[in-house]
Amino acid sequence: MSFVIENTTAVTPSGVLEHASIKIEDSRIVEIRQGSFSGNGARFDARHCHAFPGFVDIHSDAIEKEIEPRPGAIFPLPIVLYELDKKLAACGITTMFHSVSFNDGAAHLRSNRVAVDIIAKLNDAIPRMKTNTKIHARYEITDRSAIPFLHTLMENRMVHLLSVMDHTPGQGQFREVMTFRDYYGRVYRKTDEELDRIIEQKLSSRASTEESLRMIIDLARHFFLPIASHDDDSSNKIHFLRSLGVSISEFPVTMDAARAASESDMHVCLGAPNIIRGGSQITNLSAREAIMEGLGDVIVSDYSPMSVLHAICILNKLGIRPLHEAVGMASINPARAVGIADRTGSLEVGKEADIVLVDATEEVFRIVKTFVSGREVFSTT
């Protein structure tokens, strides 16, 4: 389908273009200009709307929340995928890296066999999804038993991003053991006895974690996957992971770690919910403060797809980032981080027409239409 979006404010990587028109042909952007295009053909009058590039979300656990909205209440995965796909389009997310965790003992959905099943069904569903569907496999480095499962998935090209995480109490996200116990007890409904077992297992596995870490990173590099680290807490940890080939730092928990990652030319991912709320849920690094220090370049939804648009809005309205830079943190920057910026992530000629029309006239930004490869997948009217 060929059509024109006209009378819009186009947010490009270099700035904001007023009174703009965007021509789409055969799923791609073929021209962007100030003013109108002559001739006939389908047109969308987008006056009062900004045209954003579709958001590229490289870390979201939302699929877990949809499968199990309440503890023990499991929904069928085909229903979940269909409904979540609609929700993502409504949130302006045109490319989603669904995060699936391999962490036996933490929760039913994060057990290795269940994680494999979720990834298999996600891959089967890709041709039917309205949004671009990718898989982000998260590996807990204290669970060596997950490596053979991940090896098979990588070999079959069923994973598109790998992250390594260490949730052992006493470091990283859980610098205090009581913080770990409170979070796991509350989120995963673990008893004191279960928590004791999990903590003991994680601590007893620490001796072999470096070997497991090197093994899984070597596998990911062999299959040319982008690699992220999770909840980095020190510059020493950043420098070690960077030396292994890690190029993305997700949710650094200290300013020291965020600065080291940025200085090491790593992409630094920060959570949109943290930006909206003004701070970390468990008193780790404030995403707003990191961005004000110039230490974050990627926004991800973490667990709330709706948060991406509103984090952009807040960064702009608080004067922390100009609009085109705030938008770029949720589009072109994550696309660069995972190696797909040649296809999507910005309003530029030759890119896929992944476009979000946003009503930015009110206090709260509102998505009006979402296009994926030039196909309208969401509309409020």
C-alpha positions in Angstrom: 0.0 0.0 0.0 1.2 3.5 -0.8 0.0 6.5 1.1 1.0 9.8 2.6 0.9 11.1 6.2 0.6 14.9 5.9 0.3 18.0 8.1 2.3 16.3 10.9 5.3 17.2 13.0 7.9 14.6 12.2 10.4 13.7 14.9 13.6 12.7 13.1 17.0 11.8 14.6 18.3 15.3 14.0 15.3 17.3 15.2 11.7 18.1 14.7 10.3 19.0 11.3 7.1 21.1 11.4 4.3 20.9 8.7 5.8 17.7 7.4 4.7 15.0 5.0 5.9 11.4 4.9 5.4 9.2 1.8 5.2 5.5 2.3 5.5 2.9 -0.6 5.7 -0.9 -0.2 6.1 -0.7 3.5 9.0 1.7 3.5 9.5 5.5 3.9 10.5 6.9 0.5 10.4 10.6 1.2 10.0 13.1 4.1 9.6 16.8 3.3 8.3 20.0 4.7 5.0 20.8 3.0 2.7 18.6 1.0 3.1 16.1 -1.8 1.1 16.6 -5.0 -0.9 14.0 -6.7 -3.7 11.6 -5.8 -3.6 8.6 -3.5 -4.5 7.7 0.0 -3.7 10.3 2.7 -3.8 10.6 6.4 -4.3 14.1 7.7 -2.3 14.1 10.9 -2.7 17.7 11.9 -2.2 18.2 15.7 -0.2 15.0 15.8 3.5 14.3 16.0 4.9 11.4 14.0 7.3 9.3 16.1 9.3 6.3 14.9 7.9 3.1 16.3 9.4 2.2 19.7 12.0 -0.6 19.8 11.7 -2.3 23.3 14.6 -4.5 24.0 13.7 -5.5 27.5 10.2 -6.2 28.7 8.9 -8.9 31.1 5.3 -8.0 30.2 4.7 -11.4 28.8 5.2 -12.9 32.2 2.6 -10.6 33.7 0.1 -11.5 31.0 0.6 -15.3 31.4 0.3 -15.1 35.1 -1.5 -11.9 36.2 -2.1 -13.4 39.6 0.0 -16.0 41.4 -1.0 -19.4 40.1 -3.6 -18.0 37.6 -2.0 -19.2 34.3 -3.6 -18.1 31.0 -3.2 -20.0 27.7 -0.2 -18.7 25.8 -2.0 -18.4 22.4 -4.5 -16.0 24.0 -1.8 -14.1 25.8 0.3 -13.6 22.6 -2.7 -12.3 20.6 -3.9 -9.9 23.4 -0.4 -8.7 24.3 0.4 -8.0 20.6 -2.7 -5.7 20.5 -1.5 -3.9 23.6 2.0 -3.3 22.3 0.6 -1.7 19.2 -1.6 0.5 21.3 1.5 1.5 23.3 3.5 2.5 20.2 5.9 -0.5 20.4 6.5 -1.8 16.9 9.4 -4.1 17.7 9.3 -6.0 21.0 12.1 -8.2 22.4 10.1 -10.4 24.8 12.2 -11.2 27.8 12.1 -14.8 28.8 14.1 -15.9 31.9 16.0 -19.1 32.5 16.3 -19.3 36.3 15.2 -22.6 37.7 13.8 -22.2 41.3 12.8 -18.6 41.0 9.3 -19.0 39.6 7.3 -21.5 37.4 7.5 -19.3 34.3 11.3 -19.0 34.7 12.0 -22.7 34.9 14.1 -23.9 31.9 11.5 -26.1 30.3 8.7 -23.6 30.6 11.0 -20.9 29.2 11.9 -23.1 26.2 8.2 -23.7 25.6 7.4 -20.0 25.7 10.2 -19.2 23.2 9.0 -22.0 20.9 5.5 -20.7 20.8 6.6 -17.1 20.4 8.7 -18.1 17.3 5.7 -20.0 15.9 3.5 -16.9 16.4 5.9 -14.5 14.7 4.2 -14.6 11.2 0.8 -13.9 12.8 1.8 -11.0 15.0 1.0 -7.4 14.0 4.2 -6.1 15.8 7.7 -7.2 15.1 8.3 -10.1 17.6 11.8 -10.9 18.9 13.1 -13.0 21.8 15.4 -11.8 24.5 16.7 -14.8 26.5 17.8 -13.9 30.1 20.3 -16.3 31.7 20.8 -16.5 35.4 24.5 -17.3 35.7 24.0 -19.5 38.9 21.9 -21.9 36.8 24.4 -23.9 34.7 21.7 -26.4 33.8 20.1 -23.8 31.4 23.1 -23.7 29.1 22.2 -26.7 26.9 18.7 -25.4 26.5 20.0 -22.0 25.4 22.6 -23.6 23.1 19.8 -25.4 21.2 17.7 -22.3 20.9 20.6 -20.2 19.6 21.5 -22.9 17.1 18.0 -22.9 15.8 18.0 -19.1 15.5 15.1 -18.8 18.0 16.8 -16.1 20.2 17.7 -12.6 19.1 19.3 -11.1 22.2 21.0 -12.6 25.3 21.4 -11.0 28.7 23.3 -12.4 31.6 22.1 -11.7 35.2 23.2 -12.5 38.7 20.6 -12.2 41.4 22.7 -13.6 44.1 22.0 -11.8 47.4 24.7 -9.4 48.5 25.5 -7.8 45.2 23.9 -6.4 42.0 20.2 -5.5 42.4 20.0 -7.1 45.8 22.9 -5.7 47.7 21.2 -6.6 51.0 20.0 -10.1 51.7 16.8 -8.8 53.2 16.1 -6.9 50.0 16.3 -10.2 48.1 14.0 -12.0 50.6 11.5 -9.2 50.6 11.3 -9.0 46.8 11.2 -12.7 46.1 8.8 -13.3 48.9 6.4 -10.6 47.7 6.7 -11.0 43.9 7.1 -14.8 43.6 5.1 -15.7 46.8 8.0 -17.7 48.3 7.9 -19.1 51.9 10.8 -18.5 54.2 11.9 -22.2 53.7 11.8 -21.8 49.9 13.8 -18.5 50.2 16.4 -20.2 52.3 16.8 -23.0 49.7 17.1 -20.4 46.8 19.7 -18.3 48.7 21.7 -21.4 49.6 21.7 -22.7 46.0 22.7 -19.3 44.6 25.6 -18.9 47.1 26.8 -22.4 46.6 26.9 -21.9 42.8 29.0 -18.8 43.0 32.3 -20.7 42.6 31.4 -21.8 39.1 29.6 -18.7 37.8 32.6 -17.2 35.9 33.0 -20.4 34.0 29.3 -20.5 33.2 29.4 -16.8 32.2 32.3 -17.3 29.8 30.6 -20.3 28.3 27.3 -18.7 27.6 28.9 -15.5 26.2 31.1 -17.5 23.9 28.0 -19.3 22.6 26.2 -16.0 22.0 29.2 -14.5 20.2 29.5 -17.6 18.0 25.9 -17.1 16.9 26.4 -13.3 16.5 23.9 -12.3 19.1 24.0 -9.0 20.9 24.8 -9.5 24.6 23.6 -7.5 27.6 24.5 -7.6 31.3 21.9 -7.0 34.0 22.0 -4.9 37.2 25.7 -4.0 37.0 26.9 -2.6 40.4 30.5 -1.5 39.9 33.0 -0.3 37.3 35.1 -3.4 37.9 32.2 -5.6 36.9 31.5 -3.4 33.8 35.2 -3.6 32.6 35.2 -7.4 33.1 32.0 -7.9 31.2 33.1 -5.5 28.4 36.3 -7.5 28.0 34.1 -10.6 27.4 32.1 -8.9 24.6 29.1 -7.5 26.4 27.9 -4.3 24.7 24.7 -3.4 26.6 24.3 -2.6 30.3 20.8 -3.0 31.6 19.7 -1.1 34.7 23.0 -0.3 36.3 22.3 0.0 40.0 25.0 2.6 40.8 26.2 5.8 39.1 29.7 4.4 39.1 28.6 1.4 37.0 26.5 3.6 34.7 29.5 5.9 34.1 31.9 3.0 33.5 29.5 1.5 31.0 29.1 4.8 29.1 32.8 5.4 29.1 33.3 1.8 27.8 31.0 2.6 24.8 28.3 0.3 26.1 24.6 1.1 25.5 23.1 1.9 28.9 19.5 0.8 29.3 17.2 2.5 31.9 13.7 1.7 32.8 10.8 3.8 31.7 8.8 3.1 34.9 11.8 4.4 36.9 11.7 7.6 34.8 8.0 8.1 35.3 8.1 7.4 39.1 11.2 9.5 39.7 13.2 6.7 41.2 14.0 3.0 41.5 11.4 0.6 43.1 14.1 -0.7 45.5 16.1 2.5 45.9 18.8 1.8 43.3 19.9 4.3 40.7 17.5 7.0 39.6 17.1 6.8 35.8 16.3 10.6 35.7 19.5 11.4 37.5 21.6 9.1 35.3 20.1 10.7 32.1 20.8 14.2 33.5 24.4 13.1 33.9 24.5 11.9 30.3 24.8 8.3 31.3 21.8 6.6 29.7 20.9 6.3 26.0 18.2 3.6 25.9 14.7 3.5 27.4 13.0 0.1 27.9 9.6 -0.7 29.3 11.0 -3.2 31.8 7.6 -4.6 32.9 5.1 -1.9 31.7 4.7 -1.3 27.9 2.6 1.7 28.5 5.5 3.5 30.2 7.7 4.1 27.2 5.6 6.9 25.7 5.1 8.6 29.0 8.8 8.4 30.0 9.5 10.3 26.7 6.9 12.9 27.6 8.4 13.4 31.1 12.0 13.7 29.9 10.9 16.4 27.4 8.6 18.3 29.7 11.1 18.4 32.5 13.7 19.7 30.1 16.0 16.7 30.7 16.1 15.9 27.0 14.8 17.7 23.8 11.9 15.7 22.2 13.9 14.2 19.4 16.6 12.9 21.8 14.0 11.5 24.2 12.2 9.7 21.3 15.6 8.4 20.0 16.2 6.8 23.4 13.2 4.5 22.7 13.7 4.0 19.0 17.0 4.5 17.1 19.3 3.9 20.1 17.9 0.5 21.1 17.8 -0.4 17.4 21.5 0.3 17.2 22.2 -1.6 20.4 20.7 -4.8 18.9 21.9 -4.3 15.3 18.7 -3.5 13.5 19.1 0.2 13.0 19.5 -0.2 9.2 15.9 -1.4 9.1 13.9 0.4 11.8 14.1 2.9 14.7 13.9 6.2 12.9 12.0 8.3 10.4 14.5 8.1 7.5 14.2 7.3 3.9 14.7 3.6 3.2 13.6 2.5 6.7 10.5 0.4 7.4 7.5 2.6 7.9 7.2 1.8 11.6 5.4 5.0 12.7 3.4 6.2 15.7 1.1 9.2 15.4 1.0 10.9 18.8 -1.4 13.7 20.1 1.0 15.8 22.1 -1.4 18.7 22.7 -2.5 17.5 26.1 -0.6 17.1 29.4 -0.5 13.3 28.8 0.7 12.2 25.4 -1.8 9.9 23.6 -1.2 7.5 20.7 -3.6 8.0 17.8 -2.4 5.5 15.2 0.4 2.9 14.9 1.8 1.6 11.7 4.2 -1.4 11.3 5.8 -1.6 7.9 3.2 0.8 6.6 0.3 -1.3 7.8 -2.1 0.3 10.3 -2.2 -2.0 13.4 -3.8 0.4 15.9 -6.2 3.4 15.7 -8.2 5.2 18.3 -10.8 6.2 15.7 
